[in-house]
Amino acid sequence: MIKTKVAIISYGNCPNLGDRIGQYIIYNMLPYNCEVKFLYLPPFWKDNDKKEIYDLVIIGTGHSIFYKTLENEDFLKFLIDQKKILGIFGLQYHELLDLKKFHAFTNLFNHIFVRNKKDLDFFNKKDKISHSGDILTSFFPLSRWTENGKINIKPGIVDDNNDALSIIKKIQSFKTIESHRLHPLLAGLQSCDEFIFYEQKEVGKDQPSNKFNNMLYDIFESNFEEGVLYKVDKNKVMDYRKTVFKNLEIIEKKIKEIIEKK
């Protein structure tokens, strides 16, 4: 039997809810004969992985990449040697990206499925990119809240070691979601009536990640301010789900096309 060597390179070693879930979504798109290795992006890249050659390298599982992803020269050299590269990611801390490095990085890809519409402007080869929406939407069930109250999701949720579905069910039980983390908010939007968000600012108070507003713009087609209570437009949430699920089929088809042509 001929195996296809695939590397899924992500931030799956991080405890964030989205980083944990995304690996499952991508892995389940692969054909039966794929031999898979899970690797981790800079700053967690290990040089002992740099000599391997894969039939397909998938960068990202729906999470964000940022300026630190581009700082390891050995990782970029590893990518140059690969047969095919597919990207599935969004961006954060856009202002800190070195565009020269970013373009050198993204020009190595056969195709990139980009999470947010506002991210598209940072790519210079438009024929290699598609807007996917946030693929993690597919892991969050469409539901209804049962508790007439508010859950406040602090940054410390990353230390919650419960399984992902248990975390999601708890989030989705509340009428109002207040969140400091992106994908817990996205989970909550599938069930809640109201939400409040706070942009992540892990590199400094004056440097927002822009992840929240970019995601919310994709869903609701308008800009939002942090710390403000908003009503959820259920119809737009449903429309966004429809778009993401359709795009997941396109991503899976693209993966299989690349593997068949190896």
LINBELSUL-V841981 format. One record per residue. RES is the residue in three letters. PHI is phi in whole degrees, -180 to 180 (* if undefined). Layout:
# LINBELSUL-V841981
res->RES phi->PHI
res->RES phi->PHI
This chain:
# LINBELSUL-V841981
res->MET phi->*
res->ILE phi->-86
res->LYS phi->-94
res->THR phi->-110
res->LYS phi->-84
res->VAL phi->-126
res->ALA phi->-112
res->ILE phi->-105
res->ILE phi->-112
res->SER phi->-150
res->TYR phi->-104
res->GLY phi->-67
res->ASN phi->-83
res->CYS phi->-89
res->PRO phi->-84
res->ASN phi->-57
res->LEU phi->-57
res->GLY phi->-64
res->ASP phi->-64
res->ARG phi->-71
res->ILE phi->-73
res->GLY phi->-57
res->GLN phi->-60
res->TYR phi->-65
res->ILE phi->-62
res->ILE phi->-71
res->TYR phi->-57
res->ASN phi->-72
res->MET phi->-88
res->LEU phi->-80
res->PRO phi->-64
res->TYR phi->-64
res->ASN phi->-97
res->CYS phi->-88
res->GLU phi->-94
res->VAL phi->-109
res->LYS phi->-123
res->PHE phi->-96
res->LEU phi->-121
res->TYR phi->-128
res->LEU phi->-72
res->PRO phi->-55
res->PRO phi->-86
res->PHE phi->-103
res->TRP phi->-62
res->LYS phi->-107
res->ASP phi->-65
res->ASN phi->-70
res->ASP phi->-91
res->LYS phi->-74
res->LYS phi->-93
res->GLU phi->-74
res->ILE phi->-117
res->TYR phi->-117
res->ASP phi->-68
res->LEU phi->-146
res->VAL phi->-111
res->ILE phi->-107
res->ILE phi->-99
res->GLY phi->97
res->THR phi->-131
res->GLY phi->97
res->HIS phi->-84
res->SER phi->-98
res->ILE phi->-108
res->PHE phi->-152
res->TYR phi->-58
res->LYS phi->-71
res->THR phi->-62
res->LEU phi->-98
res->GLU phi->-92
res->ASN phi->-105
res->GLU phi->-65
res->ASP phi->-64
res->PHE phi->-65
res->LEU phi->-65
res->LYS phi->-65
res->PHE phi->-58
res->LEU phi->-65
res->ILE phi->-58
res->ASP phi->-84
res->GLN phi->-80
res->LYS phi->-74
res->LYS phi->-141
res->ILE phi->-133
res->LEU phi->-121
res->GLY phi->-111
res->ILE phi->-141
res->PHE phi->-161
res->GLY phi->-116
res->LEU phi->-122
res->GLN phi->-146
res->TYR phi->49
res->HIS phi->-56
res->GLU phi->-66
res->LEU phi->-92
res->LEU phi->-69
res->ASP phi->-82
res->LEU phi->-64
res->LYS phi->-64
res->LYS phi->-66
res->PHE phi->-63
res->HIS phi->-68
res->ALA phi->-62
res->PHE phi->-68
res->THR phi->-73
res->ASN phi->-70
res->LEU phi->-79
res->PHE phi->-84
res->ASN phi->-76
res->HIS phi->-162
res->ILE phi->-132
res->PHE phi->-94
res->VAL phi->-98
res->ARG phi->-66
res->ASN phi->-119
res->LYS phi->-60
res->LYS phi->-70
res->ASP phi->-74
res->LEU phi->-59
res->ASP phi->-64
res->PHE phi->-88
res->PHE phi->-98
res->ASN phi->-96
res->LYS phi->-109
res->LYS phi->-67
res->ASP phi->-75
res->LYS phi->-102
res->ILE phi->-125
res->SER phi->-140
res->HIS phi->-85
res->SER phi->-104
res->GLY phi->77
res->ASP phi->-86
res->ILE phi->-65
res->LEU phi->-68
res->THR phi->-52
res->SER phi->-67
res->PHE phi->-87
res->PHE phi->-98
res->PRO phi->-67
res->LEU phi->-73
res->SER phi->-145
res->ARG phi->-133
res->TRP phi->-68
res->THR phi->-125
res->GLU phi->-108
res->ASN phi->-82
res->GLY phi->-158
res->LYS phi->-124
res->ILE phi->-108
res->ASN phi->-105
res->ILE phi->-94
res->LYS phi->-84
res->PRO phi->-56
res->GLY phi->-66
res->ILE phi->-61
res->VAL phi->-63
res->ASP phi->-91
res->ASP phi->-78
res->ASN phi->-91
res->ASN phi->-66
res->ASP phi->-65
res->ALA phi->-59
res->LEU phi->-66
res->SER phi->-64
res->ILE phi->-63
res->ILE phi->-64
res->LYS phi->-61
res->LYS phi->-65
res->ILE phi->-59
res->GLN phi->-75
res->SER phi->-82
res->PHE phi->-102
res->LYS phi->-68
res->THR phi->-121
res->ILE phi->-112
res->GLU phi->-117
res->SER phi->-135
res->HIS phi->-102
res->ARG phi->-128
res->LEU phi->-65
res->HIS phi->-76
res->PRO phi->-60
res->LEU phi->-67
res->LEU phi->-60
res->ALA phi->-61
res->GLY phi->-67
res->LEU phi->-65
res->GLN phi->-78
res->SER phi->-144
res->CYS phi->-82
res->ASP phi->-99
res->GLU phi->-141
res->PHE phi->-150
res->ILE phi->-135
res->PHE phi->-135
res->TYR phi->-134
res->GLU phi->-61
res->GLN phi->-73
res->LYS phi->-136
res->GLU phi->-79
res->VAL phi->-107
res->GLY phi->148
res->LYS phi->-62
res->ASP phi->-95
res->GLN phi->-128
res->PRO phi->-72
res->SER phi->-73
res->ASN phi->70
res->LYS phi->-66
res->PHE phi->-65
res->ASN phi->-62
res->ASN phi->-67
res->MET phi->-66
res->LEU phi->-66
res->TYR phi->-63
res->ASP phi->-60
res->ILE phi->-78
res->PHE phi->-108
res->GLU phi->62
res->SER phi->-156
res->ASN phi->-90
res->PHE phi->-131
res->GLU phi->-112
res->GLU phi->-70
res->GLY phi->79
res->VAL phi->-112
res->LEU phi->-81
res->TYR phi->-123
res->LYS phi->-85
res->VAL phi->-90
res->ASP phi->-85
res->LYS phi->-64
res->ASN phi->-66
res->LYS phi->-71
res->VAL phi->-61
res->MET phi->-65
res->ASP phi->-62
res->TYR phi->-66
res->ARG phi->-58
res->LYS phi->-60
res->THR phi->-63
res->VAL phi->-64
res->PHE phi->-63
res->LYS phi->-65
res->ASN phi->-69
res->LEU phi->-62
res->GLU phi->-64
res->ILE phi->-68
res->ILE phi->-62
res->GLU phi->-62
res->LYS phi->-62
res->LYS phi->-65
res->ILE phi->-59
res->LYS phi->-69
res->GLU phi->-62
res->ILE phi->-64
res->ILE phi->-66
res->GLU phi->-67
res->LYS phi->-93
res->LYS phi->-65
